[in-house]
């Protein structure tokens, strides 16, 4: 059986009853120690208690479904010259019904993951050690990361490649998922380094350094027009802005500002997501990102299918009416008139937008807007699509040319798996900076805000740093 090489955000069905998840990396002088761990999460996206954290000083979950399998490797280990592994095994048959996800984590002691060469995550059938999937990871200043996750979807277990780093370290990662972290000394005891003795009763000869605590987040910004929103929408926005601020702080970007641009797929295959209100909910959740990142709280917006169309700017105070007028899917028509009867003056005639997938056209139009409307802050493009990508060469050309522009393109897949070049962009060579992020979700309406914003904003801060060093910003 040939293993599947996964891009960041990709997923696959898991049929093996027991799986082994291995972290693999190359050891050598100056390379930090790497440790694997697992978190068992409920539908809230958090652990039930500290017992749901499995690592080498708490190597077996009470349910016996998840266990830390131990570290192997290094020179002469048989794992490969200079190669080390650390593993977690999961018996999917024994995972309790309350547990919806098993998050597979890694931490680095003595340095950052940017100093860990050859870092990858392997998913294997624990019975015959057949490799089912491999995910090659790239990291920078992070000292903790979520490598992947096993999750239930309609009774089927699936695996997703995540690759989300935490600049706030293992303490920040653990706290985010509900692990109790009271202060520095208990953190050091609860989360020991790899060189600590295996017995909890035998303390190390020198106290281990506590993992860094998360930086204090910059709180939610007050945004013009917010007071005009309906009470329930205003409450949701306030909570979401706080979560966006926490996510930015977690990734070392507290206080960063950006111009936010929203791009919505309006092709024919998106009809169901529009009719069920999923796209409207996505827009409302993205409004919180703009409210926190953009000084004026506004978003420029495009829709696209066969052709792109600029939508009116989304001003926060007008959000309910904007959703009603402008969150619309493409329409099929053999004959086009100059204007569809009954359209509001600001509305786009969606018959002109069409039903096909032509991502490269809207990418080019957004690039032209940024060039013609320079801003003091970088631009973050939030691009939502359900796949069906087929203009791979044209899309790649546009995004490669955009490397030298002050724009980060964050693509989010909404369910389908045919994302073409977007899934491969993290691995494409010959770019001065990585200006593209991608992840996909099966059902975005079930993803908690905390998880969505963490994934949405995980790569943007590192691009800001890299683009600044390269003179792009």
C-alpha positions in Angstrom: 0.0 0.0 0.0 1.4 3.4 -1.0 1.3 6.1 1.7 -0.6 9.3 0.9 1.5 12.5 1.1 -0.8 15.1 2.7 -0.7 18.9 2.2 -1.5 21.1 5.1 -5.3 21.0 5.7 -5.8 17.8 3.7 -7.6 14.8 5.2 -8.3 11.2 4.6 -10.5 8.4 5.9 -8.9 6.0 8.4 -10.0 2.4 8.3 -7.4 0.9 10.6 -8.8 0.1 14.0 -5.6 1.0 15.8 -3.2 3.7 14.4 0.3 4.8 15.4 1.2 8.5 14.9 4.9 9.1 14.7 6.9 12.3 14.8 10.0 11.9 12.7 13.0 14.3 12.6 16.7 14.4 12.0 18.9 14.7 15.1 22.3 16.4 15.3 24.2 19.2 17.1 22.0 22.0 18.2 18.7 20.2 17.4 16.2 20.5 20.2 14.6 17.5 21.9 11.2 16.8 20.4 8.3 15.2 22.2 5.0 13.8 21.1 1.7 14.1 23.0 -2.0 13.9 22.5 -5.1 15.7 23.7 -8.6 14.1 23.8 -11.2 16.8 23.1 -14.9 16.9 23.4 -17.3 18.8 21.1 -16.4 22.0 22.9 -12.9 21.7 21.5 -11.4 21.3 25.1 -10.4 18.5 27.4 -12.6 17.3 30.2 -9.8 17.5 32.7 -6.0 17.1 32.9 -6.3 13.4 32.5 -7.1 13.9 28.8 -3.5 15.0 28.2 -1.3 12.0 27.2 2.5 12.4 27.2 5.5 10.6 28.5 5.0 11.3 32.2 1.3 10.4 31.8 1.7 7.8 29.2 -1.7 6.1 29.2 -5.2 7.5 29.1 -7.7 6.1 31.6 -9.8 4.7 28.8 -6.7 2.8 27.5 -7.6 4.2 24.0 -4.5 6.5 23.8 -1.0 5.8 24.9 2.4 7.4 24.5 4.4 4.7 22.7 7.9 6.1 23.4 10.9 7.6 21.7 13.3 5.8 19.4 16.1 6.8 17.2 19.3 8.7 16.9 22.5 7.3 15.5 22.7 3.5 15.5 19.0 3.1 16.3 18.0 1.4 13.0 15.5 4.2 12.4 17.8 5.7 9.8 21.1 7.5 10.3 20.5 10.5 12.5 16.8 10.0 12.6 14.6 9.9 15.7 10.9 9.2 16.3 8.4 9.7 19.1 5.0 8.1 18.8 1.4 8.0 20.1 -0.9 5.0 19.5 -4.7 5.4 19.4 -7.2 2.5 19.5 -10.1 4.1 17.7 -12.5 1.4 18.8 -11.9 2.3 22.4 -12.2 6.1 22.2 -15.1 7.2 24.4 -18.2 8.6 22.7 -17.7 12.0 24.4 -14.3 12.4 22.7 -14.7 13.8 19.2 -11.1 14.6 18.4 -7.6 13.3 19.3 -5.2 16.2 18.7 -1.6 15.1 18.0 0.9 17.6 19.4 4.7 18.2 19.4 6.9 20.3 21.6 10.6 21.3 21.3 12.8 21.7 24.3 16.0 23.6 24.0 15.1 25.6 20.8 12.5 26.2 18.2 11.0 23.9 15.5 12.9 26.1 13.0 16.0 24.2 14.2 14.4 20.8 13.7 15.3 19.4 10.2 13.2 16.8 8.4 10.2 17.2 10.7 7.3 15.1 9.5 4.3 13.2 10.9 3.6 9.6 9.9 0.2 7.8 10.3 0.6 4.1 10.4 -1.6 1.0 10.9 -0.4 -0.1 14.3 -0.9 -3.7 13.6 1.2 -4.2 10.5 3.1 -0.9 10.5 1.9 0.0 7.0 2.3 3.7 6.5 -1.1 5.3 5.7 -0.1 8.9 5.3 2.8 11.3 5.7 2.7 15.1 6.4 5.9 17.1 6.1 5.9 20.1 8.3 7.7 23.4 8.1 8.0 25.7 11.2 9.9 28.7 12.4 9.9 30.3 15.9 7.3 28.0 17.4 8.2 25.7 20.3 4.9 23.8 20.2 2.6 22.7 17.4 -0.4 20.7 16.5 0.8 18.2 13.8 -2.5 16.6 13.0 -5.8 15.3 14.4 -8.0 12.2 14.3 -11.6 13.2 14.3 -15.1 11.6 13.9 -17.3 12.6 11.0 -20.6 10.8 10.6 -19.4 7.7 12.3 -16.2 7.5 10.3 -12.7 8.3 11.7 -10.6 10.7 9.6 -7.2 12.2 9.9 -6.3 15.8 9.1 -2.9 17.4 8.6 -2.9 20.6 10.6 0.7 21.9 11.2 -0.4 24.8 13.4 2.4 26.3 15.5 2.3 28.1 18.9 4.8 30.8 19.6 3.5 30.7 23.2 5.0 27.3 23.6 3.6 24.1 25.1 2.0 26.1 28.0 0.1 28.2 25.5 -1.0 25.1 23.6 -2.1 23.2 26.7 -4.0 26.2 28.1 -5.8 26.8 24.9 -7.3 23.3 25.0 -8.3 23.5 28.7 -5.3 22.0 30.6 -4.8 23.7 34.0 -1.7 25.9 34.0 -1.6 27.9 37.3 1.9 29.4 37.3 5.4 28.7 36.2 6.6 26.1 38.7 3.6 23.8 38.3 3.9 24.1 34.5 7.5 22.9 34.7 6.4 19.9 36.9 3.4 19.0 34.7 5.2 19.3 31.4 8.7 18.0 32.0 11.5 18.1 29.5 12.5 15.0 27.6 15.6 14.6 29.8 13.6 14.4 33.0 13.5 11.0 34.7 10.6 8.7 33.7 9.4 8.4 37.3 7.4 11.4 38.5 8.8 10.7 42.1 12.4 11.1 41.0 13.0 14.9 40.5 15.6 16.0 38.0 19.0 17.1 39.4 18.4 20.7 38.1 15.0 22.3 37.9 13.7 22.4 34.3 12.9 25.7 32.8 9.2 26.5 32.6 7.8 26.7 29.1 7.1 30.3 28.1 3.6 31.5 29.1 1.4 33.1 26.4 1.9 36.8 25.9 -0.8 39.0 27.2 -3.2 39.5 24.4 -4.2 42.9 23.1 -7.9 43.1 23.8 -10.7 43.6 21.3 -10.8 46.9 19.5 -13.9 49.1 19.6 -15.2 49.5 16.0 -17.2 52.3 14.5 -20.8 51.3 13.8 -20.7 48.3 16.2 -23.3 50.0 18.4 -25.9 49.8 15.6 -25.8 46.0 15.4 -28.7 43.9 16.8 -28.0 42.9 20.4 -27.4 39.2 19.7 -25.1 39.9 16.8 -23.2 42.5 18.9 -22.6 40.0 21.6 -21.3 37.4 19.2 -19.0 40.0 17.6 -17.6 41.0 21.0 -16.8 37.4 21.9 -15.3 36.7 18.5 -13.1 39.8 18.6 -11.7 38.6 21.9 -10.9 35.2 20.4 -9.2 36.8 17.4 -7.1 38.9 19.8 -6.1 35.7 21.7 -5.3 33.8 18.5 -3.1 36.7 17.3 -1.3 36.9 20.6 -0.8 33.2 20.7 1.1 33.4 17.4 3.2 36.3 18.5 1.2 39.0 16.6 -0.6 40.9 19.4 -1.5 44.4 18.2 -0.8 43.7 14.5 -3.0 45.6 12.0 -3.9 44.6 8.5 -6.3 45.5 5.7 -8.7 42.5 5.3 -10.2 41.5 2.0 -12.9 38.8 1.7 -13.4 36.6 -1.4 -16.4 34.3 -1.7 -16.9 31.5 -4.1 -20.3 31.8 -5.8 -20.0 28.9 -8.3 -22.9 26.5 -8.8 -21.6 23.9 -6.4 -21.8 26.4 -3.5 -25.6 26.7 -3.8 -26.3 24.4 -0.8 -23.9 26.3 1.5 -25.6 29.6 0.6 -29.1 28.3 0.9 -28.4 26.8 4.4 -26.9 30.0 5.7 -23.4 28.6 6.0 -21.8 31.3 3.9 -23.6 34.1 5.7 -22.3 32.7 9.0 -18.8 32.6 7.6 -19.0 36.3 6.6 -20.2 37.2 10.1 -17.3 35.3 11.6 -14.9 37.0 9.3 -16.3 40.5 10.2 -14.8 39.9 13.6 -11.4 39.4 12.0 -11.7 42.7 10.2 -13.0 44.5 13.3 -9.9 43.4 15.2 -7.2 43.8 12.5 -8.4 46.7 10.5 -8.4 50.2 12.1 -11.7 51.2 10.4 -13.3 47.7 10.8 -14.2 47.6 7.1 -13.6 44.8 4.6 -13.3 45.0 0.9 -15.1 42.0 -0.7 -15.3 40.1 -3.9 -17.5 37.3 -5.2 -16.5 35.1 -8.1 -17.4 32.1 -10.3 -16.8 32.3 -14.1 -16.0 36.0 -13.5 -15.1 38.2 -10.5 -17.3 41.0 -9.2 -16.4 43.6 -6.6 -19.0 43.8 -3.8 -19.7 47.0 -1.8 -17.3 47.4 1.2 -18.6 45.7 4.3 -19.0 48.3 7.1 -19.6 46.7 10.4 -22.7 48.7 11.3 -24.3 47.6 8.1 -23.6 43.9 8.5 -27.2 42.5 8.7 -28.2 44.4 5.5 -25.0 43.5 3.8 -25.6 39.8 4.4 -29.1 40.1 3.1 -28.1 41.9 -0.1 -24.8 40.5 -1.1 -24.3 36.9 0.1 -25.7 35.3 -3.0 -24.7 32.4 -5.3 -24.1 32.6 -9.0 -27.0 32.2 -11.4 -27.5 30.2 -14.7 -28.8 32.1 -17.6 -28.6 31.7 -21.4 -29.5 35.3 -22.1 -28.2 38.2 -20.1 -29.8 41.6 -19.8 -28.0 44.7 -18.7 -29.8 44.6 -15.4 -31.9 42.0 -13.6 -35.3 43.3 -12.7 -35.7 44.0 -9.0 -32.0 44.3 -8.1 -31.0 46.8 -5.4 -28.7 49.5 -6.9 -25.7 48.2 -5.1 -26.3 44.5 -5.9 -24.2 42.5 -8.4 -26.1 40.8 -11.2 -25.1 37.3 -10.4 -25.9 36.1 -13.9 -22.8 37.9 -15.1 -20.7 36.1 -12.4 -21.8 32.7 -13.8 -21.3 29.3 -12.3 -17.7 28.0 -13.2 -14.5 28.1 -11.1 -12.1 30.8 -12.3 -10.1 31.6 -9.2 -7.2 33.2 -11.2 -9.4 36.0 -12.4 -10.4 37.2 -9.0 -6.9 36.8 -7.7 -5.6 39.1 -10.5 -8.4 41.6 -9.7 -7.6 41.7 -6.0 -3.9 42.1 -6.8 -4.7 45.1 -9.0 -6.8 46.6 -6.3 -3.9 46.3 -3.8 -1.4 47.8 -6.2 -3.7 50.8 -7.0 -4.7 51.4 -3.4 -1.5 51.1 -1.3 -2.0 50.9 2.5 0.4 51.4 5.4 -0.5 47.9 6.8 -0.2 44.6 5.0 -3.2 43.0 3.4 -4.8 39.7 4.5 -7.0 38.0 1.9 -9.5 35.5 3.3 -10.5 33.4 0.3 -13.3 30.8 0.7 -14.1 28.1 -1.9 -15.5 24.6 -2.0 -12.9 23.4 -4.5 -13.3 22.3 -8.1 -10.0 24.0 -8.8 -8.7 23.3 -12.3 -6.9 26.4 -13.5 -3.8 25.2 -11.7 -1.1 26.8 -13.9 -2.8 30.2 -14.0 -3.5 30.2 -10.3 0.1 29.3 -9.5 1.4 32.0 -11.9 -0.7 34.7 -10.2 0.3 33.7 -6.7 4.0 33.3 -7.6 4.0 36.8 -9.0 2.2 38.0 -5.9 5.1 36.9 -3.7 6.7 40.4 -3.9 3.5 42.1 -2.9 2.4 43.0 0.6 -0.4 40.5 0.6 -0.9 37.2 2.4 -3.5 34.8 0.8 -5.3 32.5 3.3 -7.4 30.0 1.4 -10.1 28.0 3.3 -11.7 24.9 1.7 -15.3 24.3 2.4 -15.8 20.5 2.3 -14.7 19.3 -1.1 -11.2 17.9 -1.7 -10.3 19.0 -5.2 -8.3 22.1 -4.4 -5.5 21.5 -6.9 -2.4 23.7 -6.6 -3.8 25.4 -3.4 -3.1 22.3 -1.4 0.5 22.1 -2.7 1.5 25.7 -2.4 3.3 25.2 1.0 5.7 22.8 -0.7 6.3 24.8 -3.9 9.9 26.0 -4.1 11.6 29.2 -5.5 9.6 31.7 -3.5 11.4 34.3 -1.3 8.5 34.0 1.3 5.6 31.7 1.7 2.7 34.0 0.8 -0.1 31.4 0.8 -1.9 29.4 3.5 -4.4 26.7 3.0 -6.6 24.4 5.1 -9.9 22.6 4.5 -12.7 21.7 6.8 -15.5 19.1 6.3 -18.2 21.4 7.8 -17.2 24.9 8.8 -20.4 25.4 10.8 -19.3 22.8 13.3 -15.8 24.3 13.8 -15.6 26.3 17.1 -14.6 30.0 16.8 -11.4 29.4 18.8 -10.2 26.6 16.4 -11.3 28.5 13.3 -9.4 31.7 14.2 -6.3 29.8 15.3 -6.1 28.0 12.0 -7.1 31.1 10.0 -4.4 33.2 11.6 -1.6 30.6 12.2 0.5 31.5 9.2 -0.2 35.2 8.7 2.1 36.4 11.6 5.1 34.4 10.4 4.6 35.8 6.9 4.5 39.4 8.3 7.9 38.7 9.9 9.4 37.0 6.8 8.1 39.7 4.5 9.5 42.4 6.7 12.9 40.8 6.6 12.7 40.5 2.9 11.8 44.1 2.4 8.4 43.4 1.0 6.7 45.2 3.8 
